[in-house]
């Protein structure tokens, strides 16, 4: 397919369904993955275990701000982080 080694991906709703499938597919291609979930902590933990088993870095969080910080560990497009933070600002009020 394609090599995503050294890339990071953000998957919202990554604890189940299509989001889970996308997170696992990205990790299989070499990406480190951050998943954001709302209330399915057990399902998120299962995704974390699966992605760690692939040897990839994984973050599962309820906080999009934490996700943005994780993605920024290396240089990432500033616009992506600003868009993530802006679209998540309603959740902080």
N, C-alpha and C positions, 0 to 999 in steps of 0.2 A: 504494500500500500504506500505509505509515506512515513518518513522519519520525523518525529517530534522531539527527539532528544534535545534537552536544554531549553525546551519551551515550557511555559506554564499555562494552564487552562483553568478558567472559572466556569463551573457548571452550576447554575441555580436549579434547585429542585433535584439535586444529585443523589438523594437518598433512596429514590425509588423510580420505577417506571422508565420512561424515555431518558430522563436525566441520569439515572443510574447507568443505563446502557451506554450513553454517551461518555460518561466519566470513565467507565471501564475501557471503552474502545480507545479513548485518548491515551490512557495509561499504557495500554498494550502497544501503542505506537511510540512510547517513550516519554510522553509528557508527564510532568508533575501536575497534580490536579488539586484544586480547591473546590469543595462542594459546599453549597449553602443549603440549609434545610430549615423548615419552619417548626415541625413538631415530631418528626419521625427519627428520634435519636437512635433507637435500636437498629433501624435500617441503615442509618448513616454509619454506625459503628461497623456493620457488616461490609459496607462499601470500603471503608478505611482499611479493614483487614485484607480485603481482596486486592486493593491497590498496593498496599505495603508488600503483599506476597509477590507482586510483580517487580518489586525493587524500586518503586517510585515513591516520591515524597507526596504526602497527602495532608490536606487541612480540611476538617469538617467543622463548620461553625454556623451559629445562628446570626452572627454579626457580619454584615457586608463591609463594615469599616475594618474589622480584623482581616477579612479576606483581602482587602485592598493593600493593607500593610504587608501581608505575606507575599503578595504578587510583586510588591515594590522592592523586595530584598535585592533583586537585580534590576537592571534598568528595564523598565517597561514603559510603554507609551503613557505619558502623563494624561492624555485625553481619556484613555480607558479608565484610569483610576478616578479622574474627576467625574466622569459619566456615572461610574458605579456609585460613588459617594453621593452625587446629586440625586440619582434615582432612588437611593436608599434613605434619603434624608427624611422622608415622610414617616419612616419606621421609628425614628428617634424622637419624634415629638409626642 
